[in-house]
Amino acid sequence: MDELIRDTMHDALDAEPPPAGLRARVIASVPMRDRTRRRPLRPRLQRTGQFAAGFVAGLLTIAVIAGLLYSRQALSSPSSGGGSHPASAPRLISPEGIAVAADGTVYVSDYEGNRIFRLLPGGDLVSIAGGGVGLDGKATNAYLWHPTGLALDHQGNLFVADNSGGSVRHIDGHGVISTLTSLYGTYGLAVDSTGVLYVGTYFGVLRRIDSSGSSTDLDLSSLPPPALQLGDMAFDSAGNLYFSDQAPTTGINGNPAGGCRIIRLNLAQKQTPVEGTVIAGTGTCGFSGDGGPARSAQLNNPVGIVFDTAGNLYFADAENHRIRRIDKNGIITTVAGTGVSGYAGDGGPATKAQLSYPLGLGITSDGVIYIADPNADPANSPARVRAFRISDGTITTVASG
């Protein structure tokens, strides 16, 4: 029933497009049960043709849209006091994406907290976006809905994959947020050396957005099956784009998507379809292969990806509760996590520490990898941001909910 209501609302909004930015607030206004904690956006299910349920959903859609259109008008009125809605207290609930600026500043997206944080040197978190009810404008007054991937360009502009909000948001150096593009299921982001932004979605779409705002969806049909479920992305020093292909879920119209792989795209050749190579994963989810070729190894829901200065690739193997490395020779090893979900091991070797569904990764120029460690049981142990130091292999907690 939840999916049917949401589908009907999407169709109604497609038929009569709302003002910019209102779509996410219309969909968000209907309470939905979150059955997919580690699935950033549940793919839409195929309708079953239940007329009665559809009729009720249609009536609900009309009522919600009418109410929100009215409330939007009221919020824009200076006398309404609409801008004074109190936000929830900013605390780390479910860290998802991480980005590290050239000066070492760390940014964290909070999927369930609907905020973007900046990490201070002492471990405090400052909310820089989300927690409000607004659209574009001051970022701390803006409404975000399940932000996931983050990326920075060379000017320090921060891009946010507003996953359930169906958009990519842009936050400039003055703290002003704007909507760059609308796209369902946004997840991973990466910016190349020329400032071109690449956006991956949970539905296998890879979009290229240049500095003028012009966008193109890349043809990925040359890649081997299964169908893609794009996770995080990163560029290597040669300009190749890498992305994680996450664990399978039910895709659009019931089709399965996701292959537990890491894939490299050669964008320099400008060919269609884009040339792609699987560099890790067999297409079957699991755990195997440490010490051998990454292409023969099994992964289980790979997510965050970063490169160190030596060209080694690190990724979060979320459902294996590990951070794994693929060296320049294609050999895969575990560098953090025991494979058992939990929290232990701070101050010691990362390979003896526990992680709990690690997601986003970010890396500093001196080789510190920040890890979004959301924890499977936040009621008993808070979510954390951990730091893995490559030079000595130790792990610590740098921020906690």
Backbone hydrogen bonds, N-H to C=O, Kabsch-Sander energy under -0.5 kcal/mol:
donor,donor_aa,acceptor,acceptor_aa,energy
5,I,1,M,-2.5
6,R,2,D,-2.4
7,D,3,E,-3.0
8,T,4,L,-2.5
9,M,5,I,-2.2
10,H,6,R,-2.4
11,D,7,D,-2.5
12,A,8,T,-2.4
13,L,9,M,-2.3
14,D,10,H,-2.1
15,A,11,D,-2.2
16,E,12,A,-1.8
22,L,19,P,-2.3
25,R,21,G,-0.6
26,V,22,L,-2.2
27,I,23,R,-2.4
28,A,24,A,-2.6
29,S,25,R,-1.0
29,S,26,V,-0.6
30,V,27,I,-1.1
35,R,33,R,-1.2
39,R,36,T,-2.1
51,F,49,G,-1.1
54,G,50,Q,-2.2
55,F,51,F,-2.6
56,V,52,A,-2.3
57,A,53,A,-2.6
58,G,54,G,-2.4
59,L,55,F,-2.3
60,L,56,V,-2.4
61,T,57,A,-2.6
62,I,58,G,-2.4
63,A,59,L,-2.2
64,V,60,L,-2.7
65,I,61,T,-2.9
66,A,62,I,-2.4
67,G,63,A,-2.5
68,L,64,V,-2.7
69,L,65,I,-2.6
70,Y,66,A,-2.0
71,S,67,G,-2.6
72,R,68,L,-2.9
73,Q,69,L,-1.7
74,A,70,Y,-2.1
75,L,71,S,-2.9
76,S,72,R,-1.4
77,S,74,A,-1.2
80,S,77,S,-1.8
81,G,77,S,-0.5
82,G,77,S,-0.6
84,S,81,G,-1.8
85,H,82,G,-0.9
91,R,89,A,-0.8
93,I,91,R,-0.5
96,E,109,S,-2.8
99,A,107,Y,-2.0
101,A,105,T,-3.0
104,G,101,A,-2.0
106,V,119,L,-0.6
107,Y,99,A,-2.9
108,V,117,F,-2.4
109,S,97,G,-2.5
110,D,115,R,-2.9
111,Y,94,S,-2.4
111,Y,109,S,-0.7
114,N,110,D,-1.4
115,R,110,D,-1.0
116,I,129,A,-2.4
117,F,108,V,-3.3
118,R,126,V,-2.6
119,L,106,V,-2.9
120,L,118,R,-0.5
120,L,124,D,-3.2
123,G,120,L,-2.3
126,V,118,R,-2.5
128,I,116,I,-3.0
129,A,116,I,-1.3
130,G,139,A,-2.3
131,G,114,N,-0.8
132,G,142,A,-2.4
133,V,141,N,-0.7
134,G,141,N,-3.0
137,G,177,I,-2.4
139,A,175,G,-3.0
141,N,138,K,-1.7
142,A,139,A,-1.2
143,Y,134,G,-2.1
144,L,142,A,-0.5
146,H,111,Y,-0.5
148,T,161,A,-2.9
149,G,187,Y,-1.4
151,A,159,F,-1.7
153,D,157,N,-1.7
156,G,153,D,-1.6
158,L,171,I,-2.6
159,F,151,A,-3.3
160,V,169,R,-2.7
161,A,149,G,-2.7
162,D,160,V,-1.0
162,D,167,S,-2.1
163,N,146,H,-1.1
163,N,161,A,-1.6
164,S,145,W,-1.0
165,G,145,W,-1.2
166,G,162,D,-0.8
166,G,163,N,-1.3
167,S,162,D,-1.5
168,V,181,T,-2.4
169,R,160,V,-2.7
170,H,178,S,-3.0
171,I,158,L,-3.1
172,D,170,H,-0.5
172,D,176,V,-2.2
175,G,172,D,-1.8
177,I,137,G,-3.6
178,S,170,H,-2.1
180,L,168,V,-2.9
180,L,178,S,-0.6
181,T,168,V,-1.1
183,L,166,G,-1.6
185,G,163,N,-0.8
186,T,163,N,-0.5
186,T,183,L,-0.9
187,Y,200,G,-2.9
188,G,231,G,-0.6
190,A,198,Y,-1.7
192,D,196,V,-2.5
195,G,192,D,-1.7
197,L,209,I,-2.6
198,Y,190,A,-3.1
199,V,207,R,-2.7
200,G,188,G,-2.8
201,T,205,V,-1.7
202,Y,185,G,-2.6
204,G,201,T,-1.5
207,R,199,V,-3.0
207,R,205,V,-0.5
208,R,216,T,-3.4
209,I,197,L,-3.1
210,D,214,S,-2.5
213,G,210,D,-1.8
216,T,208,R,-2.3
218,L,206,L,-2.8
218,L,216,T,-0.5
220,L,218,L,-0.7
223,L,220,L,-1.7
230,L,201,T,-1.1
231,G,244,S,-3.3
233,M,189,L,-0.5
234,A,242,Y,-2.1
236,D,240,N,-2.0
239,G,236,D,-1.7
241,L,265,L,-1.7
242,Y,234,A,-3.1
243,F,263,I,-2.3
244,S,232,D,-2.1
245,D,261,R,-3.2
246,Q,229,Q,-2.7
246,Q,244,S,-0.7
249,T,257,A,-1.6
251,G,249,T,-0.6
251,G,255,N,-2.6
253,N,44,R,-0.9
254,G,251,G,-1.8
255,N,252,I,-1.6
257,A,249,T,-1.8
258,G,227,A,-3.6
260,C,246,Q,-1.6
261,R,245,D,-1.7
262,I,280,A,-2.2
263,I,243,F,-2.6
264,R,277,T,-3.1
265,L,241,L,-3.3
266,N,275,E,-2.6
267,L,265,L,-1.0
270,K,267,L,-1.0
274,V,219,D,-2.7
275,E,266,N,-0.6
277,T,264,R,-2.6
279,I,262,I,-2.4
279,I,277,T,-0.6
280,A,262,I,-1.4
281,G,294,A,-2.2
283,G,260,C,-0.5
286,G,299,L,-1.9
288,S,298,Q,-1.2
291,G,332,I,-3.7
292,G,289,G,-2.4
294,A,330,G,-3.1
296,S,293,P,-1.5
297,A,294,A,-1.3
298,Q,288,S,-0.9
299,L,260,C,-0.5
303,V,316,A,-2.5
304,G,359,L,-1.6
306,V,314,Y,-2.2
308,D,312,N,-2.1
311,G,308,D,-1.8
313,L,326,I,-2.5
314,Y,306,V,-2.9
315,F,324,R,-2.5
316,A,304,G,-1.9
317,D,315,F,-0.7
317,D,322,R,-2.7
318,A,301,N,-1.5
318,A,316,A,-1.2
319,E,300,N,-2.0
320,N,300,N,-0.6
320,N,317,D,-1.3
321,H,318,A,-1.5
322,R,317,D,-1.6
323,I,336,A,-2.6
324,R,315,F,-2.5
325,R,333,T,-3.0
326,I,313,L,-3.2
327,D,325,R,-0.5
327,D,331,I,-2.3
330,G,327,D,-2.3
332,I,292,G,-2.4
333,T,325,R,-2.1
335,V,323,I,-2.8
336,A,323,I,-1.6
337,G,350,A,-2.7
338,T,353,A,-0.5
339,G,321,H,-0.9
341,S,339,G,-0.5
342,G,355,L,-0.9
344,A,354,Q,-0.7
347,G,395,I,-3.4
348,G,345,G,-2.0
350,A,393,G,-3.3
352,K,349,P,-1.6
353,A,350,A,-1.3
354,Q,344,A,-2.0
355,L,340,V,-0.5
357,Y,318,A,-0.5
359,L,372,A,-2.5
360,G,96,E,-1.9
362,G,370,Y,-1.8
364,T,368,V,-2.0
367,G,364,T,-1.6
369,I,367,G,-0.5
369,I,388,F,-3.1
370,Y,362,G,-3.4
370,Y,368,V,-0.6
371,I,386,R,-2.9
372,A,360,G,-2.6
373,D,371,I,-0.8
373,D,384,R,-2.5
375,N,356,S,-1.7
380,N,377,D,-1.5
381,S,377,D,-1.7
384,R,373,D,-2.4
385,V,399,A,-2.5
386,R,371,I,-2.3
386,R,384,R,-0.5
387,A,396,T,-2.9
388,F,369,I,-3.0
389,R,387,A,-0.5
389,R,394,T,-2.5
390,I,367,G,-2.5
390,I,388,F,-0.7
393,G,389,R,-2.0
394,T,389,R,-0.6
395,I,348,G,-1.6
396,T,387,A,-1.9
398,V,385,V,-2.8
399,A,385,V,-1.4
401,G,383,A,-2.7
